[in-house]
């Protein structure tokens, strides 16, 4: 699966996700941070799921209508846990993400916002 990891994720997550077969780009490898709108657009252009710690991407997608190919937001996980959580969520919810869902994963909680749901 194609993933674009926001620069706020650990670089270790990039190598761990790549090692299990995902096509991973980490924004931390870019020469400069282009900003959230460009990162989300790049993920969309590459047909990749954006993985982030930042809630601003969900706001861009939901309230501004920015197109995306799925967003996974991790909340309150240590850097050493990020890749494992991604793998778990992708195993169970890859189809939903690929269909444009926004998933927020917190320890013990998983919230899924499917693309057909209107903003609340």
The first five atom37 places (N, CA, C, CB, O) and aatype in JSON, in Angstrom:
{
  "aatype": [20, 20, 20, 20, 20, 20, 20, 20, 20, 20, 20, 20, 20, 20, 20, 20, 20, 20, 20, 20, 20, 20, 20, 20, 20, 20, 20, 20, 20, 20, 20, 20, 20, 20, 20, 20, 20, 20, 20, 20, 20, 20, 20, 20, 20, 20, 20, 20, 20, 20, 20, 20, 20, 20, 20, 20, 20, 20, 20, 20, 20, 20, 20, 20, 20, 20, 20, 20, 20, 20, 20, 20, 20, 20, 20, 20, 20, 20, 20, 20, 20, 20, 20, 20, 20, 20, 20, 20, 20, 20, 20, 20, 20, 20, 20, 20, 20, 20, 20, 20, 20, 20, 20, 20, 20, 20, 20, 20, 20, 20, 20, 20, 20, 20, 20, 20, 20, 20, 20, 20],
  "atom_mask": [
    [1, 1, 1, 1, 1],
    [1, 1, 1, 1, 1],
    [1, 1, 1, 1, 1],
    [1, 1, 1, 1, 1],
    [1, 1, 1, 1, 1],
    [1, 1, 1, 1, 1],
    [1, 1, 1, 1, 1],
    [1, 1, 1, 1, 1],
    [1, 1, 1, 1, 1],
    [1, 1, 1, 1, 1],
    [1, 1, 1, 1, 1],
    [1, 1, 1, 1, 1],
    [1, 1, 1, 1, 1],
    [1, 1, 1, 1, 1],
    [1, 1, 1, 1, 1],
    [1, 1, 1, 1, 1],
    [1, 1, 1, 1, 1],
    [1, 1, 1, 1, 1],
    [1, 1, 1, 1, 1],
    [1, 1, 1, 1, 1],
    [1, 1, 1, 1, 1],
    [1, 1, 1, 1, 1],
    [1, 1, 1, 1, 1],
    [1, 1, 1, 1, 1],
    [1, 1, 1, 1, 1],
    [1, 1, 1, 1, 1],
    [1, 1, 1, 1, 1],
    [1, 1, 1, 1, 1],
    [1, 1, 1, 1, 1],
    [1, 1, 1, 1, 1],
    [1, 1, 1, 1, 1],
    [1, 1, 1, 1, 1],
    [1, 1, 1, 1, 1],
    [1, 1, 1, 1, 1],
    [1, 1, 1, 1, 1],
    [1, 1, 1, 1, 1],
    [1, 1, 1, 1, 1],
    [1, 1, 1, 1, 1],
    [1, 1, 1, 1, 1],
    [1, 1, 1, 1, 1],
    [1, 1, 1, 1, 1],
    [1, 1, 1, 1, 1],
    [1, 1, 1, 1, 1],
    [1, 1, 1, 1, 1],
    [1, 1, 1, 1, 1],
    [1, 1, 1, 1, 1],
    [1, 1, 1, 1, 1],
    [1, 1, 1, 1, 1],
    [1, 1, 1, 1, 1],
    [1, 1, 1, 1, 1],
    [1, 1, 1, 1, 1],
    [1, 1, 1, 1, 1],
    [1, 1, 1, 1, 1],
    [1, 1, 1, 1, 1],
    [1, 1, 1, 1, 1],
    [1, 1, 1, 1, 1],
    [1, 1, 1, 1, 1],
    [1, 1, 1, 1, 1],
    [1, 1, 1, 1, 1],
    [1, 1, 1, 1, 1],
    [1, 1, 1, 1, 1],
    [1, 1, 1, 1, 1],
    [1, 1, 1, 1, 1],
    [1, 1, 1, 1, 1],
    [1, 1, 1, 1, 1],
    [1, 1, 1, 1, 1],
    [1, 1, 1, 1, 1],
    [1, 1, 1, 1, 1],
    [1, 1, 1, 1, 1],
    [1, 1, 1, 1, 1],
    [1, 1, 1, 1, 1],
    [1, 1, 1, 1, 1],
    [1, 1, 1, 1, 1],
    [1, 1, 1, 1, 1],
    [1, 1, 1, 1, 1],
    [1, 1, 1, 1, 1],
    [1, 1, 1, 1, 1],
    [1, 1, 1, 1, 1],
    [1, 1, 1, 1, 1],
    [1, 1, 1, 1, 1],
    [1, 1, 1, 1, 1],
    [1, 1, 1, 1, 1],
    [1, 1, 1, 1, 1],
    [1, 1, 1, 1, 1],
    [1, 1, 1, 1, 1],
    [1, 1, 1, 1, 1],
    [1, 1, 1, 1, 1],
    [1, 1, 1, 1, 1],
    [1, 1, 1, 1, 1],
    [1, 1, 1, 1, 1],
    [1, 1, 1, 1, 1],
    [1, 1, 1, 1, 1],
    [1, 1, 1, 1, 1],
    [1, 1, 1, 1, 1],
    [1, 1, 1, 1, 1],
    [1, 1, 1, 1, 1],
    [1, 1, 1, 1, 1],
    [1, 1, 1, 1, 1],
    [1, 1, 1, 1, 1],
    [1, 1, 1, 1, 1],
    [1, 1, 1, 1, 1],
    [1, 1, 1, 1, 1],
    [1, 1, 1, 1, 1],
    [1, 1, 1, 1, 1],
    [1, 1, 1, 1, 1],
    [1, 1, 1, 1, 1],
    [1, 1, 1, 1, 1],
    [1, 1, 1, 1, 1],
    [1, 1, 1, 1, 1],
    [1, 1, 1, 1, 1],
    [1, 1, 1, 1, 1],
    [1, 1, 1, 1, 1],
    [1, 1, 1, 1, 1],
    [1, 1, 1, 1, 1],
    [1, 1, 1, 1, 1],
    [1, 1, 1, 1, 1],
    [1, 1, 1, 1, 1],
    [1, 1, 1, 1, 1],
    [1, 1, 1, 1, 1],
    [1, 1, 1, 1, 1]
  ],
  "atom_positions": [
    [[0.84, -1.17, 0.0], [0.0, 0.0, 0.0], [0.89, 1.24, 0.0], [-0.96, -0.01, 1.22], [1.94, 1.26, 0.65]],
    [[0.48, 2.26, -0.72], [1.23, 3.51, -0.77], [0.89, 4.36, 0.46], [0.93, 4.29, -2.07], [-0.28, 4.58, 0.76]],
    [[1.93, 4.82, 1.15], [1.76, 5.64, 2.34], [2.64, 6.87, 2.24], [2.09, 4.84, 3.61], [3.78, 6.79, 1.79]],
    [[2.1, 8.0, 2.65], [2.91, 9.2, 2.83], [2.89, 9.5, 4.32], [2.38, 10.42, 1.97], [1.84, 9.81, 4.88]],
    [[4.05, 9.42, 4.94], [4.15, 9.7, 6.37], [4.5, 11.16, 6.56], [5.2, 8.79, 7.05], [5.46, 11.66, 5.96]],
    [[3.75, 11.84, 7.36], [4.04, 13.23, 7.71], [5.37, 13.26, 8.45], [2.89, 13.85, 8.57], [5.77, 12.28, 9.08]],
    [[6.06, 14.38, 8.36], [7.38, 14.53, 8.99], [7.33, 14.38, 10.51], [7.98, 15.87, 8.64], [8.36, 14.11, 11.13]],
    [[6.16, 14.54, 11.11], [6.05, 14.42, 12.56], [6.14, 12.97, 13.03], [4.74, 15.03, 13.03], [6.33, 12.72, 14.23]],
    [[6.01, 12.02, 12.12], [6.19, 10.62, 12.49], [7.67, 10.29, 12.56], [5.48, 9.69, 11.48], [8.51, 10.96, 11.95]],
    [[7.98, 9.28, 13.31], [9.35, 8.83, 13.47], [9.91, 8.3, 12.15], [9.43, 7.74, 14.55], [9.2, 7.62, 11.41]],
    [[11.16, 8.61, 11.84], [11.78, 8.02, 10.64], [11.85, 6.49, 10.75], [13.19, 8.61, 10.42], [11.9, 5.79, 9.73]],
    [[11.86, 6.0, 11.96], [11.85, 4.55, 12.17], [10.58, 3.92, 11.61], [11.97, 4.24, 13.66], [10.62, 2.79, 11.12]],
    [[9.46, 4.64, 11.67], [8.2, 4.13, 11.12], [8.34, 3.89, 9.62], [7.04, 5.11, 11.41], [7.8, 2.92, 9.08]],
    [[9.06, 4.77, 8.94], [9.26, 4.62, 7.5], [9.94, 3.29, 7.2], [10.11, 5.79, 6.94], [9.46, 2.52, 6.37]],
    [[11.04, 3.02, 7.86], [11.78, 1.79, 7.56], [11.0, 0.55, 7.98], [13.15, 1.81, 8.25], [11.03, -0.47, 7.29]],
    [[10.31, 0.62, 9.1], [9.53, -0.53, 9.56], [8.37, -0.84, 8.62], [9.01, -0.29, 10.98], [8.1, -2.0, 8.33]],
    [[7.68, 0.2, 8.15], [6.56, -0.02, 7.23], [7.05, -0.51, 5.87], [5.74, 1.28, 7.07], [6.41, -1.36, 5.25]],
    [[8.17, 0.01, 5.42], [8.75, -0.45, 4.15], [9.18, -1.91, 4.26], [9.94, 0.43, 3.75], [9.07, -2.67, 3.29]],
    [[9.66, -2.31, 5.43], [10.14, -3.68, 5.6], [9.03, -4.72, 5.54], [10.87, -3.79, 6.92], [9.29, -5.9, 5.32]],
    [[7.78, -4.28, 5.74], [6.66, -5.22, 5.63], [5.92, -5.05, 4.3], [5.69, -5.02, 6.8], [4.81, -5.55, 4.13]],
    [[6.54, -4.34, 3.36], [6.03, -4.3, 2.0], [5.27, -3.07, 1.56], [5.19, -5.41, 1.81], [4.76, -3.03, 0.44]],
    [[5.17, -2.07, 2.42], [4.46, -0.86, 2.01], [5.4, 0.06, 1.21], [3.9, -0.11, 3.25], [6.61, 0.08, 1.44]],
    [[4.82, 0.79, 0.28], [5.54, 1.8, -0.51], [5.44, 3.1, 0.29], [4.93, 1.95, -1.99], [4.39, 3.74, 0.31]],
    [[6.54, 3.49, 0.94], [6.49, 4.57, 1.93], [7.35, 5.76, 1.52], [6.95, 4.04, 3.29], [8.51, 5.62, 1.13]],
    [[6.75, 6.93, 1.62], [7.46, 8.2, 1.48], [7.32, 8.9, 2.82], [6.9, 9.09, 0.28], [6.22, 8.98, 3.37]],
    [[8.43, 9.42, 3.34], [8.42, 10.17, 4.6], [8.72, 11.62, 4.29], [9.45, 9.58, 5.63], [9.78, 11.93, 3.74]],
    [[7.81, 12.51, 4.65], [7.99, 13.94, 4.37], [9.23, 14.52, 5.05], [6.76, 14.71, 4.81], [9.73, 15.57, 4.64]],
    [[9.73, 13.85, 6.07], [10.95, 14.3, 6.73], [12.18, 14.2, 5.84], [11.17, 13.5, 7.97], [13.21, 14.81, 6.14]],
    [[12.09, 13.44, 4.76], [13.19, 13.34, 3.8], [13.22, 14.51, 2.82], [13.1, 12.04, 3.03], [14.21, 14.71, 2.11]],
    [[12.15, 15.28, 2.78], [12.09, 16.41, 1.84], [12.97, 17.55, 2.34], [10.62, 16.89, 1.66], [13.17, 17.69, 3.55]],
    [[13.49, 18.37, 1.44], [14.39, 19.45, 1.86], [13.75, 20.49, 2.76], [14.95, 20.13, 0.65], [14.43, 21.12, 3.57]],
    [[12.44, 20.67, 2.63], [11.73, 21.61, 3.51], [10.28, 21.17, 3.64], [11.82, 23.06, 2.96], [9.77, 20.42, 2.81]],
    [[9.63, 21.64, 4.68], [8.23, 21.34, 4.92], [7.39, 22.24, 4.02], [7.85, 21.54, 6.43], [7.41, 23.46, 4.19]],
    [[6.64, 21.67, 3.07], [5.86, 22.5, 2.15], [4.53, 22.97, 2.74], [5.59, 21.74, 0.89], [3.83, 23.78, 2.13]],
    [[4.17, 22.48, 3.92], [2.9, 22.85, 4.54], [1.86, 21.76, 4.35], [2.38, 24.17, 3.96], [1.97, 20.93, 3.44]],
    [[0.86, 21.78, 5.21], [-0.13, 20.73, 5.26], [-0.9, 20.56, 3.95], [-1.1, 21.0, 6.37], [-1.15, 19.43, 3.52]],
    [[-1.28, 21.67, 3.31], [-2.08, 21.57, 2.09], [-1.31, 20.86, 0.98], [-2.5, 22.96, 1.61], [-1.88, 20.05, 0.25]],
    [[-0.03, 21.16, 0.85], [0.8, 20.54, -0.18], [1.04, 19.07, 0.15], [2.14, 21.28, -0.32], [1.03, 18.22, -0.74]],
    [[1.26, 18.76, 1.42], [1.47, 17.37, 1.82], [0.23, 16.54, 1.5], [1.81, 17.27, 3.34], [0.34, 15.45, 0.94]],
    [[-0.94, 17.04, 1.86], [-2.18, 16.32, 1.57], [-2.38, 16.16, 0.06], [-3.39, 17.05, 2.2], [-2.8, 15.1, -0.41]],
    [[-2.09, 17.2, -0.69], [-2.22, 17.13, -2.16], [-1.24, 16.13, -2.75], [-1.99, 18.52, -2.78], [-1.58, 15.4, -3.68]],
    [[-0.04, 16.09, -2.21], [0.96, 15.13, -2.71], [0.51, 13.69, -2.44], [2.35, 15.38, -2.04], [0.64, 12.83, -3.31]],
    [[-0.02, 13.44, -1.26], [-0.54, 12.09, -0.95], [-1.66, 11.74, -1.93], [-1.05, 12.02, 0.52], [-1.72, 10.61, -2.43]],
    [[-2.52, 12.68, -2.2], [-3.63, 12.45, -3.13], [-3.11, 12.19, -4.55], [-4.59, 13.65, -3.13], [-3.54, 11.24, -5.21]],
    [[-2.2, 13.01, -5.0], [-1.63, 12.84, -6.34], [-0.93, 11.49, -6.5], [-0.64, 13.97, -6.64], [-0.96, 10.9, -7.58]],
    [[-0.32, 11.02, -5.43], [0.38, 9.73, -5.45], [-0.54, 8.56, -5.14], [1.53, 9.75, -4.46], [-0.11, 7.41, -5.12]],
    [[-1.83, 8.86, -4.89], [-2.83, 7.84, -4.53], [-2.42, 7.12, -3.26], [-3.02, 6.83, -5.67], [-2.61, 5.9, -3.13]],
    [[-1.86, 7.86, -2.32], [-1.39, 7.28, -1.07], [-2.2, 7.72, 0.13], [0.04, 7.62, -0.86], [-2.84, 8.77, 0.13]],
    [[-2.15, 6.88, 1.15], [-2.79, 7.2, 2.42], [-1.83, 8.07, 3.22], [-3.18, 5.9, 3.21], [-0.65, 7.75, 3.34]],
    [[-2.33, 9.15, 3.76], [-1.53, 10.03, 4.6], [-1.58, 9.53, 6.04], [-2.02, 11.5, 4.5], [-2.66, 9.31, 6.59]],
    [[-0.42, 9.37, 6.65], [-0.33, 8.99, 8.06], [0.3, 10.17, 8.8], [0.5, 7.67, 8.27], [1.35, 10.66, 8.4]],
    [[-0.35, 10.61, 9.86], [0.07, 11.82, 10.55], [-0.26, 11.75, 12.04], [-0.59, 13.04, 9.92], [-0.97, 10.86, 12.49]],
    [[0.27, 12.7, 12.78], [-0.1, 12.92, 14.17], [-0.97, 14.17, 14.29], [1.15, 13.04, 15.07], [-1.51, 14.45, 15.36]],
    [[-1.1, 14.89, 13.21], [-1.65, 16.23, 13.16], [-3.14, 16.23, 12.78], [-0.86, 17.08, 12.17], [-3.52, 15.68, 11.74]],
    [[-3.98, 16.82, 13.61], [-5.41, 16.86, 13.31], [-5.78, 17.83, 12.19], [-6.18, 17.23, 14.56], [-6.89, 17.78, 11.67]],
    [[-4.86, 18.7, 11.82], [-5.16, 19.7, 10.79], [-5.52, 19.07, 9.44], [-3.97, 20.62, 10.61], [-6.29, 19.65, 8.68]],
    [[-4.98, 17.89, 9.14], [-5.29, 17.24, 7.86], [-6.75, 16.83, 7.79], [-4.39, 16.03, 7.65], [-7.37, 16.95, 6.73]],
    [[-7.29, 16.34, 8.87], [-8.7, 15.99, 8.9], [-9.57, 17.22, 8.7], [-9.05, 15.3, 10.21], [-10.6, 17.16, 8.02]],
    [[-9.15, 18.32, 9.28], [-9.9, 19.57, 9.11], [-9.84, 20.03, 7.66], [-9.34, 20.66, 10.04], [-10.84, 20.51, 7.11]],
    [[-8.67, 19.89, 7.03], [-8.56, 20.25, 5.61], [-9.49, 19.39, 4.77], [-7.11, 20.1, 5.11], [-10.17, 19.89, 3.87]],
    [[-9.53, 18.11, 5.07], [-10.35, 17.19, 4.28], [-11.84, 17.4, 4.54], [-9.98, 15.75, 4.6], [-12.63, 17.44, 3.59]],
    [[-12.23, 17.53, 5.79], [-13.64, 17.58, 6.14], [-14.24, 18.96, 5.9], [-13.84, 17.18, 7.59], [-15.28, 19.09, 5.26]],
    [[-13.6, 19.98, 6.4], [-14.21, 21.31, 6.36], [-13.86, 22.12, 5.12], [-13.8, 22.09, 7.56], [-14.64, 22.98, 4.69]],
    [[-12.7, 21.86, 4.53], [-12.34, 22.57, 3.3], [-12.57, 21.72, 2.06], [-10.89, 23.0, 3.35], [-12.48, 22.21, 0.93]],
    [[-12.87, 20.45, 2.27], [-13.15, 19.57, 1.14], [-11.92, 19.19, 0.32], [-14.14, 20.22, 0.25], [-12.05, 18.82, -0.85]],
    [[-10.74, 19.29, 0.91], [-9.52, 18.92, 0.18], [-9.57, 17.42, -0.15], [-8.25, 19.26, 1.01], [-9.85, 16.6, 0.72]],
    [[-9.29, 17.08, -1.4], [-9.34, 15.66, -1.76], [-8.21, 14.87, -1.11], [-9.26, 15.51, -3.28], [-7.12, 15.4, -0.86]],
    [[-8.49, 13.61, -0.83], [-7.48, 12.74, -0.22], [-7.83, 11.29, -0.52], [-7.39, 12.97, 1.31], [-8.94, 10.98, -0.95]],
    [[-6.87, 10.42, -0.29], [-7.06, 8.98, -0.52], [-7.01, 8.22, 0.8], [-5.99, 8.42, -1.48], [-6.55, 7.08, 0.85]],
    [[-7.48, 8.86, 1.85], [-7.48, 8.26, 3.18], [-6.45, 8.91, 4.08], [-7.22, 6.76, 3.08], [-5.34, 9.23, 3.66]],
    [[-6.84, 9.09, 5.33], [-5.96, 9.7, 6.33], [-6.01, 8.84, 7.58], [-6.39, 11.18, 6.64], [-7.08, 8.49, 8.07]],
    [[-4.84, 8.51, 8.09], [-4.72, 7.81, 9.36], [-3.99, 8.72, 10.33], [-3.97, 6.44, 9.19], [-2.84, 9.09, 10.11]],
    [[-4.68, 9.08, 11.41], [-4.08, 9.94, 12.43], [-3.81, 9.12, 13.68], [-5.01, 11.15, 12.76], [-4.69, 8.45, 14.2]],
    [[-2.58, 9.18, 14.14], [-2.17, 8.49, 15.35], [-2.12, 9.48, 16.5], [-0.79, 7.79, 15.17], [-1.57, 10.57, 16.36]],
    [[-2.7, 9.11, 17.64], [-2.75, 10.0, 18.8], [-2.21, 9.26, 20.02], [-4.21, 10.5, 19.05], [-2.66, 8.16, 20.34]],
    [[-1.25, 9.86, 20.68], [-0.71, 9.36, 21.95], [-0.02, 8.0, 21.86], [-1.8, 9.27, 22.94], [-0.11, 7.19, 22.78]],
    [[0.66, 7.76, 20.75], [1.5, 6.57, 20.65], [2.96, 7.0, 20.65], [1.16, 5.75, 19.37], [3.32, 8.01, 20.05]],
    [[3.81, 6.22, 21.33], [5.24, 6.49, 21.31], [5.78, 6.26, 19.9], [5.99, 5.6, 22.33], [5.18, 5.52, 19.12]],
    [[6.89, 6.89, 19.58], [7.51, 6.71, 18.27], [7.75, 5.24, 17.98], [8.83, 7.49, 18.2], [7.6, 4.8, 16.84]],
    [[8.12, 4.49, 18.98], [8.41, 3.07, 18.79], [7.17, 2.24, 18.48], [9.08, 2.52, 20.03], [7.28, 1.1, 18.04]],
    [[5.98, 2.8, 18.7], [4.72, 2.09, 18.45], [4.07, 2.46, 17.12], [3.76, 2.36, 19.57], [3.17, 1.77, 16.66]],
    [[4.51, 3.54, 16.51], [3.81, 4.09, 15.36], [3.66, 3.11, 14.21], [4.52, 5.31, 14.86], [2.56, 2.95, 13.67]],
    [[4.72, 2.44, 13.82], [4.65, 1.51, 12.69], [3.72, 0.35, 13.0], [6.05, 1.0, 12.33], [2.91, -0.05, 12.16]],
    [[3.83, -0.21, 14.2], [2.99, -1.36, 14.56], [1.51, -0.99, 14.54], [3.37, -1.88, 15.95], [0.68, -1.77, 14.09]],
    [[1.18, 0.2, 15.02], [-0.21, 0.64, 15.0], [-0.67, 0.81, 13.55], [-0.39, 1.98, 15.78], [-1.78, 0.4, 13.2]],
    [[0.16, 1.4, 12.72], [-0.19, 1.54, 11.29], [-0.47, 0.18, 10.67], [0.95, 2.24, 10.53], [-1.48, 0.01, 9.99]],
    [[0.4, -0.78, 10.91], [0.23, -2.11, 10.35], [-1.1, -2.72, 10.79], [1.39, -3.02, 10.76], [-1.83, -3.28, 9.98]],
    [[-1.41, -2.61, 12.08], [-2.68, -3.15, 12.59], [-3.88, -2.51, 11.92], [-2.77, -2.96, 14.11], [-4.8, -3.2, 11.48]],
    [[-3.87, -1.18, 11.84], [-5.0, -0.46, 11.25], [-5.11, -0.8, 9.76], [-4.86, 1.07, 11.44], [-6.21, -1.02, 9.26]],
    [[-3.98, -0.83, 9.06], [-4.02, -1.13, 7.63], [-4.52, -2.54, 7.36], [-2.63, -0.96, 7.03], [-5.24, -2.76, 6.39]],
    [[-4.15, -3.5, 8.2], [-4.63, -4.87, 8.02], [-6.15, -4.95, 8.11], [-4.0, -5.8, 9.07], [-6.79, -5.67, 7.34]],
    [[-6.71, -4.22, 9.04], [-8.15, -4.31, 9.28], [-8.98, -3.32, 8.47], [-8.42, -4.1, 10.74], [-10.15, -3.58, 8.19]],
    [[-8.38, -2.19, 8.1], [-9.18, -1.1, 7.52], [-8.61, -0.52, 6.23], [-9.32, 0.0, 8.53], [-8.91, 0.62, 5.89]],
    [[-7.79, -1.27, 5.52], [-7.17, -0.77, 4.28], [-8.23, -0.37, 3.25], [-6.25, -1.83, 3.67], [-8.09, 0.66, 2.59]],
    [[-9.27, -1.18, 3.11], [-10.31, -0.87, 2.12], [-11.03, 0.43, 2.46], [-11.32, -2.02, 2.02], [-11.33, 1.24, 1.57]],
    [[-11.31, 0.63, 3.73], [-11.99, 1.86, 4.14], [-11.09, 3.08, 3.9], [-12.4, 1.79, 5.63], [-11.55, 4.11, 3.4]],
    [[-9.81, 2.95, 4.26], [-8.88, 4.06, 4.01], [-8.78, 4.35, 2.51], [-7.48, 3.72, 4.58], [-8.84, 5.5, 2.09]],
    [[-8.63, 3.3, 1.72], [-8.51, 3.47, 0.27], [-9.76, 4.13, -0.32], [-8.26, 2.13, -0.4], [-9.69, 4.78, -1.36]],
    [[-10.89, 3.96, 0.34], [-12.14, 4.57, -0.11], [-12.29, 6.01, 0.4], [-13.33, 3.74, 0.34], [-13.3, 6.66, 0.13]],
    [[-11.29, 6.51, 1.16], [-11.33, 7.89, 1.61], [-11.73, 8.1, 3.06], [-12.26, 8.64, 0.77], [-12.09, 9.21, 3.45]],
    [[-11.66, 7.06, 3.86], [-11.99, 7.22, 5.29], [-10.89, 8.02, 6.0], [-12.18, 5.84, 5.97], [-9.74, 8.06, 5.56]],
    [[-11.28, 8.63, 7.08], [-10.34, 9.27, 8.0], [-10.42, 8.47, 9.29], [-10.65, 10.83, 8.23], [-11.48, 8.4, 9.92]],
    [[-9.31, 7.88, 9.67], [-9.28, 7.04, 10.86], [-8.37, 7.68, 11.89], [-8.8, 5.61, 10.52], [-7.24, 8.08, 11.59]],
    [[-8.87, 7.77, 13.1], [-8.09, 8.25, 14.24], [-7.88, 7.08, 15.17], [-8.78, 9.44, 14.97], [-8.83, 6.48, 15.66]],
    [[-6.6, 6.76, 15.42], [-6.25, 5.66, 16.32], [-5.62, 6.23, 17.58], [-5.28, 4.66, 15.63], [-4.64, 6.97, 17.53]],
    [[-6.21, 5.88, 18.71], [-5.67, 6.22, 20.02], [-5.56, 4.91, 20.79], [-6.57, 7.27, 20.78], [-6.22, 3.94, 20.43]],
    [[-4.75, 4.86, 21.83], [-4.68, 3.63, 22.6], [-6.08, 3.2, 23.06], [-3.74, 3.8, 23.82], [-6.74, 3.91, 23.82]],
    [[-6.51, 2.03, 22.61], [-7.81, 1.49, 23.01], [-9.01, 2.05, 22.27], [-8.0, 1.73, 24.43], [-10.14, 1.62, 22.54]],
    [[-8.8, 2.99, 21.34], [-9.92, 3.64, 20.63], [-9.58, 3.75, 19.15], [-10.23, 5.04, 21.24], [-8.47, 4.12, 18.78]],
    [[-10.56, 3.43, 18.31], [-10.4, 3.63, 16.87], [-11.67, 4.29, 16.35], [-10.12, 2.28, 16.13], [-12.76, 3.72, 16.46]],
    [[-11.53, 5.48, 15.79], [-12.67, 6.19, 15.22], [-12.52, 6.22, 13.71], [-12.79, 7.64, 15.79], [-11.46, 6.55, 13.18]],
    [[-13.59, 5.86, 13.03], [-13.57, 5.82, 11.57], [-14.64, 6.77, 11.04], [-13.81, 4.37, 11.04], [-15.82, 6.66, 11.38]],
    [[-14.22, 7.68, 10.22], [-15.14, 8.6, 9.55], [-15.13, 8.23, 8.07], [-14.73, 10.13, 9.78], [-14.17, 8.51, 7.36]],
    [[-16.2, 7.59, 7.64], [-16.29, 7.19, 6.25], [-16.58, 8.41, 5.38], [-17.37, 6.11, 6.06], [-17.19, 9.36, 5.86]],
    [[-16.18, 8.39, 4.12], [-16.3, 9.59, 3.29], [-17.72, 10.0, 3.0], [-15.6, 9.37, 2.0], [-17.95, 11.16, 2.63]],
    [[-18.69, 9.13, 3.14], [-20.07, 9.5, 2.84], [-20.79, 10.16, 4.0], [-20.84, 8.28, 2.41], [-21.94, 10.57, 3.87]],
    [[-20.11, 10.28, 5.15], [-20.75, 10.93, 6.29], [-20.57, 12.43, 6.21], [-20.18, 10.41, 7.6], [-19.46, 12.91, 6.0]],
    [[-21.64, 13.19, 6.37], [-21.52, 14.64, 6.36], [-20.79, 15.12, 7.63], [-22.91, 15.3, 6.26], [-20.79, 14.43, 8.64]],
    [[-20.17, 16.3, 7.57], [-19.5, 16.83, 8.76], [-20.49, 16.99, 9.91], [-18.84, 18.18, 8.45], [-21.65, 17.35, 9.71]],
    [[-20.0, 16.72, 11.13], [-20.88, 16.89, 12.29], [-20.53, 18.13, 13.06], [-20.8, 15.69, 13.2], [-21.17, 18.43, 14.07]]
  ]
}
